[in-house]
Amino acid sequence: MRGARILSVGSAVPNLSINNHKISEIVETSDEWIVTRTGIKERRILTGVNKSVVDLAALASIRALKKISMKPKDIDLIILATSSPNDLFGSASQLQHQIGANKAAAFDLTAACSGFVLGVVTASQFIQNGSYNNILVVGADVLSKWTNWSDRSTCILFGDGAGAAIIQSCSKRQNGILGFQLNTDGQKSDQLSIAYRNNVLADAKWPTSKGEFEYIHMNGKEVYKFAVSKVPSSILDCLDSLKISVQDVNWMLLHQANERILNAVAEKLGITSDKIIANLRKYGNTSAASIPLALDEALQQSKINKNDIIVMAGFGAGLTWATVVIQWKC
Ligand code: ACO
C-alpha cells in the first residue's frame, strides 16, 4: 500500500453576498434570530443565467492547481461531490472539459454534506492501491437553486460555493490520510431531501411520466439531534481505531451547518473552542463545499502547520455521516 496526502486546496464563492437583513425583507425573520440559532450572518448566492456549479468547481480547481504549478493534464481522476449538478447524468465531465484535464476519468459523487469527505476517502483508496497518482476532489454546491425562498426554516441556512483538493500518492511514511469512518441511515432519508416528484402524463399513448424535483425539505430539529449524537461517536470510533487521542487533535473541521452543532460536538469530545475551524458566519451551509472552503481559508490564514492532525467530519442528507482523520504533510 502506498501513501496519499492532500497537496493543495483551492476554493471559490460567488460575488453576491446576501446578509440576514436582506433575508428579513423576504421572509419574517431577523438577524438576531438567525445568528443566535445558527451563527450565520451572510451567504453567497450564484447569479447569472449561464453560471453554474461547474463554474465554481472549475475556479476552485484551477486555484488549487496553480498553488502547486500542476498542469490539468496531470490529473488522473476527478471526483465531483455535488447535490446540485447541471446534468443528472453527471457534471464531472463538464468540469473535466472546462479545466482541460483531458486525461482524467471523471465522475460525480452524491452524498450531500458528507460528499467531500467521501470523495477524499474514495480518492485515497484509488491512490493507496496504486491505481492513480493525482486525484482532484471537488465539493461544490449551488443549493440556492433548490431553496424555497418563502420557507424561513431553510432559506436562512444555505449558500453556494466550491472547494477543491488535489490528493497525490506518496511514500507510506508520508501518508496523510490516516483513517476513516462512514455511515448511512437510509430509514431517515425523508428528514432532509430534495425529493423527486413523478407526474404521470395523462394524455400519453402509454403510461409515461415527466417528473420534477421539489425544494429542499428539512426537519431541522431531527437533523440537529442526529448531528449532535452521531458525529461525536463517529469521530471517536475513527480516532480509537487509529490509536489517536482527542488531545492529539489539532483541528476539528466539521461540515459548516450550524455553529451550535460545531460547539456541541466539540464539547461532547472535550475539544476546546480554539481548535474549531469555522467560517459559516460568512458563507452559511455550502453543503459539499463547506469543508474544503473552510480548509482553504484556514490554510490561507496559516493556522495549519506541518504534521497537524485534522479531524474532518461531514453529515447531512441521506442521512449520511462520515469522518476522515488526516495529518497535514505539506
Ligand atoms: N426566523 C424566525 N423564526 C423562525 C425561523 C426564522 N428563520 N425559522 C423558524 N422559526 C420559528 C419556527 O416557526 C418556530 O416557531 P414556533 O415555536 O412558533 O412554532 C420557532 O422559530 C422555533 O423553530 P425550530 O425549527 O424549533 O428552531 P430550531 O431552534 O430547531 O432552529 C434550525 C432551526 C436552525 C434549522 C435548527 O433546527 C438546525 O440548525 N438544524 C440542523 C440543520 C442542519 O444542520 N442541517 C445540516 C445538514 S444540511 C444538508 O445536508 C444539505
Residues whose N, C-alpha, C, O or C-beta is under 5 A from the ligand:
A	BS01	ACO	E28 T29 S30 W33 R37 T38 A112 C113 R152 S153 I156 G220 K221 V223 Y224 A257 N258 S287 F315 G316 A317
